[in-house]
Amino acid sequence: MKPIKFGAFLAPHHPIGESPILQYRRDLDLVEHLDALGYNEFWCGEHHSTGWEVIPSPEMFLAAASERTHRIHLGTGVVSLPYHHPYHVAQRIVQLDHMSGGRAILGTGPGALPSDAHMLGIDPMVLRDRQDEGIGVVRRLLAGERFTYECEWFNIYDAKLQLLPVRDEIPQVVASMISPSGMTLAGKYGMGILSIGSMSTAGLNALPLQWSFAEESAAKNGVTMDRSNWRVLMNWHIAETKEQAEAEAIDGLHHWHNEYTVATLQRPGAPSFDSPRQTLDELTGAGAVIVGTPDDLIREIRAMYELAGGFGTVIGFVNDFASKDATSRSWDLVARYVIPEINGMLNDYRESNAYVKENREYFDRAGQAILAKINENERAAEALHEAETSASAISAHSDHTSSAPNKKPAPNKKPAAKKKPAAKKKLAANKAAARKQPAAEK
């Protein structure tokens, strides 16, 4: 398994009832926390309805996040391209790229919520075609072209951006849910993909099938797809023990499923569950959510990587299943234990540890060297054979006692007379010489 990147995706899905002002601040706190933990990417979406998904402008949120972070890359996940004039989309992402010091990623999609499209008077049947058309224009603008373009939903005349990206190219990604349109667009333009993770081996959710749509489209358009630009979304809550993770997440998971997925989205085929325990068992059993320990998540990521045939980044879904503190600890545990294990960062530590354990002859020789120096000092040699009255704070690197001969302590000897330092000897000699001089010479 090749090393992969890790990121977080904030839709967000905040249960109704909390102060919107404090929600924004809490979300910004999380981005800052993820940056400190070394996550590679942070994404947030654009939504205009439901009461749960409350960031209408990902660019504005990410601009605020850029002022509180240093390394993490910031992606729009996603801009609903058919809702905007493509010129504005291109200009805003360039501004974000400059404000963040070259850390912006442009993710686009057709718009996930039918209620958003309805309020804007856009027929859902045209959304995906408009996304395709808009991507082509945005890419030309970001490349620095000046051109004219007319169509049924926007026009530009002799248009060119007056400010281009910090880097040669801002990374661009398309969202992919169930239909092949997202993967097909990615293949058409050779772009990255942000898709929903699934352990299904059949049906439209199957990741191998989804990737094949991208490769087929790429072949038709003369481009090559790169799995390192494929981002797969997973949903988890992690704690030190499985029991603790379940206790922290069970009620929030139940509320999210029944109130958001079933009651608000009215997702076809999603049943409402009678109890938090039933919700937990059903969703974790189906692989939709991982609630457990770092080891559980490591196992699931490796399984999904093998099933998909490889990808470049795991994106964790930012959920509100648990409290703020428990959620923060979950991301911390992933950074401390999951990421280094997945990416083989601990392999050389383990190899070094095994080498030391299996090659004791070097340490035995080191113990003999220490013992030789101890025996050069008479009092140290005597002390070596005395029983210690208390243990040391830490153990010595080498066991010199195992090399010491088993003999009785040497008898006490009269301590040798102390030798005067050379400087004191010289001073005493000068004083004696002065006393012997005749009075006339003084």
N, C-alpha and C positions, 0 to 999 in steps of 0.2 A: 504494500500500500504506500503510495507516494504521500509526502507531507501535504497537508491541506490547510487552508485558512479557516478562521472562525469569525462569525459576525452575529449581529442581532437585528431583528426586524420588529419595529414598533408600528402596528397598524394605525392607532392603538385600539385595543378592545377594553376600554375602561367601563366598569359597571356604573350606571347612573346613580348619583348620590353624593359624589365628592366635589369639592370646590374646583371649578375649571382652572382657576389661577394656580392653585396648589398642584393640580394634576400636571400642568405644563412644567412647573418647577421640579416636581418629582421626576418627570421624564428626562429633563435636562440633567438632573443629578445622576440618573442612571447612565446616560451617555458618558458623563465625566468618569464615572466608576469603571465603565467598560474600557475606556481609554487607558486608565491607570493600570488595569489588569492585562493590557496587551492585546485586546481583541483587534482584529484587522479592519472590520467594517461595521457601520451602523446604518440602518435603513429606516425610513418612516414614510408612511403613505399619505395619499390625498383622498379625503372623503368629506361629504357634505350633508349626510343624514344618518339616521338610526339612533343618535344620541350616545352611542358607544364609541364610534370612530370619529374623533374630535379634532383632527389636524387637517384643516382645509388647504394649507399651504406648506408642503414639506420643505420648500426652499427657505421660507422664513424660519421655520423651526431649526433647520440644519445650520443656518447662518448664526443663530444664537448658540447652537451647540459648538460651532467652530471656535467661538471665543473662549470656551471652557475646556477645550481639548487640544492635543498637540500632534498625535500620530494617527489616530483612527480615521479611516476614509469614510466619507459621508455620502450616502446614496439616496436618491428619491425613489421610494419604493411603493408606489410609482406615481409619476405624473400622469394623470388621465388625459392623454394627448388630444383626443377628440373634443375635449372641453375648452381648449385653448388655441389661440393663434400660434402657430409654430414659431414665428419670429420671436414672440415673447418667451416661449419655452427656451429657445436657444440663448437668448440674451440673459435670462435669469440664471441659467446654469453656469454661464461664463462668469457672471458676477459672483456666484457662490464659489466657483473655483478660485477666483482671486481672493475672496475674503477668507477662504480656508487654507490658503497657501498651496493650492494645487491638489486638494484632497477630494474634490467632487466627483461623483459618479452619477450619470443620468440614466435612471430607469424609467421606462414608459410602459403604459398599458392602455387598454381600451376603456377602462372604467369598470369597477367591479360591482357597484351597486346600481340596480335598475332605478331606484328612487332618485339617485343623483341625476341620471340621464333624463328622467321624466321632468324634474324641476327645471332643467335647462332646455327642455323641448327638443331633445335629440332622440331619434328613433334608434333603439338598440340594434336594429338590423344593419345600421351603417357604421357602427362604432369601430369594428375591426378593420374595415376597409379604410376608414379615415385615419386610423392609427398608422397603417402602412404608408399612406400618402404623406402624413405628417412627418414620419421618421425620415423619409427621403429628403424632405425639405430641410429639416433640422440638421441632418448630416452635412448637407451642402453648405449651410450657413456656418457650421462649426469648422468647416474646412477652409473658410475664408473666401468663398465665392461671392461674386455680385451677380444677381440674376433676377429675372422676372418670372412669376408663376401665378397662374390663375386657375381656380377650380370653383366648385359650387359652394364651398364653405369658408374659403379665405382667398385673399389675393395679396401678392407682394410685387412691388415694381422697383427695379434696379436696387434690390435690397442687398445689404452687406452689413455684417456686424462691425462696429467701430472698435470693439475690443475682443480679441481672440483668447482662447484658453491659456492658462499658465503653461501647461504641457503641450506637446504637439497635438495630442488628442485626448479629450475627456472620454474615459471608458463609458460605453453605452450598453445597456442591458434591456431586454424585454421580459415582461412577466408572462408566465405560462401556467395556466390552471389545468383545465381538462381538455378543451378543444385543441386541435393541432395548430391553430393560427399563431400562437406565440412562438412555438418552435419553428414554424415555417418562416416567420418573419426573421427570426434569429439566423436561420440558414440563408435567407435571401441576402442579408446585409453582412453576414459574418460577425454577428454581435454576440454578447454574452447572454445568459439566460438565468432568470430567477424562477425556480419552479417548486411546487409543493412536493415534499418528500412522501413517498408511499412504498410500503413493503409488498404491495400487490404484484403478483407475477402475471396477471392477466387483466384485461380491460383497459380503458383509456387512462387510468391512473398509473399503469405500469411504466416505470421509468425507462426501461429499455425501449419500449414502443415510442415513448415521447421523444427520446433522443434520436430515434430513427427518422422521425419527421424532420428534425433539424438537418440531419445528414443528407437526406434525400433532396431537400430544398437547396442546401449548399452545393450539391453536385450539379443541380440544374443551373445554378447561377455562377458557377466557376469559382467558388470560394471554399475554404476549408474550415471546419468547425474544430474548436480546441476545447477539450474537456476541462481544462484548467479555468475556463471562463464560465463554467456551469456551477451555479449556486443552488443548493438544495435546502429547502426549509424544513426544519423539524421542531416539534413542540415538546418541551420538557420542564420538569421541576425536580431538582436534585437536592438531596440532604445527606447527612452522614450515614443514616440507616434508611432502609426502605420504609420501616414503620414511621419514622419521623417525617419522611417526605410525604407519605400518604396522609398523615395527620395534618400537615401544613396545607396540603393542596385540595383535599377531598371536597370541602364545602364550596370553595371558589370554582373548582372544576364543574361541579354539579350546577351551580348558578349560571356559569358561562354557557354550558351546553343547553340547558333548558330555556334560559331567558334570551340568549343571543342567537345561537345556532338554530334552535327550533322555533321559538316564539317570534323573534324579530326577523331573521332571514327567511324563516319557513322553508328551510332547505329540504327539497324532496328526498324522501327516504330516511330522514333523520328522526328517530323516535324520541319522545320525551321519556325520561326515566323517573321511577318513583322515589328513589332514595339516592343519597350521595354515594353509598357503597356500590349500588348497581351501576351508576354512571362511571365510577372509577374502574370497576371491573370490566365493563363493556369497552370503554375507550382505550384502556391500556391493553386489554386483550386483543383488540383489533390493530394495535400498533399505531394508533392515531396520536397518542401521548405517551411519553416515558416519564413515569413517576417512580423514582428510586434513587440508587446510589451512583457515584461516578463510574463504578464498574459496569452497572447496567447500561449507562449511556455509551460507554466505550464499546460494549458488545453490539448495541444497536447501530451505531455509526459504522462500524466495520461491516456489519451485515448489509446495510444499505449501500455502502460503497461497492461491495462485491456484486450485489444485485444490479446496480446501475451500470457497472463496468467502469466506474471511476468518475469523480467530479473534483472541482477545485476548491469549493468552499461549503462549509456547513453553516447555515444561518439559523440561529435559535429564535423562535417566536417569543416575543415579550408578552407574557400573559399576566393576569392579575389573580391567579389562583390562590396565592398565599399573601401574607403580609409583606410590607415593604422590606422589612429586615430579612425575612426568610427568603424573599426573592433575590435580594442582594447577595446573601450567602450562597444561593444556588449558582449564580453567575460566577462567584468567587471559586466555588468548588470545581466548576468546569475548567476555569482558567488554571487552577493549581494542579489538578489531577487528570482531567480528561485530555486537554490539549497536549501536554507533554507526552502522555502515553500514546495517543494516536499518532503523533508526529515523530516518535522514536527518540525523543530528547533524553530519555532515561536509559537507553540501551547501553551506551558507553559507560555510564555509572555502574550498571549491573555487571558489565564485563570486567571492569576494573575491580569491583568488589569480589567477584568470583576468582579472578587471578590472584588477588592477595590471599584469599582463603586457601587456594590450592597450591601455593608455592611458599610453604613455610620455611624452607631451608634458608631463604634470604633473611627472614626475620630471626631465625636461630643464630645466624652469623652476626646479625646486629646485636643480639643479646650478649653474645660472647665479647663483642667489642666494648659494650658498656661495662661488663663485668671486669674486663681487663683494666679499665680506667678506675673502677671502684677499688680494686685491689692495690693500685698504686698509692692509695691514701690509707694509711693505717687505721685511722679512726672510722673512715667510711667502711672499710672492710669489716671492722668489729660491729658497726651498726647494722650491716647487712644481715647478720645472724640473730639480731634481737627481734622479738615478736613486736609487731606494731600494735599500738593501743587504739588506733582509729584508722579508718580507711581514707584514702586520698580522694580529693574531689573528682578527679578523672584518672583513668588508668594510663600508665605509660604506653608508648607505642610498641615497645619491645619488652618481652619478658626476660629480664636479666636474671631473675631469681632461679629460673629453671636451669641455668648454666652454672650456678654457684655450687661448689662442693659442699657436701653435707658433713661439716666438722664443727667441733666445739669452738666457742669464741676464744680468741687468743687472750692470755692473761694480761691484766692491766700492767703497763709499764710506767715507770716514772717519766713524767713528761720532760722532754728536752728543754734546756734553758732557752729562753727566748732570745733571738738574735736581734741586735739593734739594727735599725735601718742604716744604710750607708751615710745618709746625711747627718744622723745623730752621732755616728762614730767620728766623723770629721770634726764636728763641733766640739766633742769631748777632747779630742786630740789637741785642738787649738787652745783650749782652756788650760790643759796640762802644760803645754809648751810655754804659755804666758807666765804661769806660776814659777817656772824654772829660770826665767830671765833675771839677770841682776837688776837691782833697783835703779842704777844709772841709766840703763837702757830703756827703762819704762818712761 
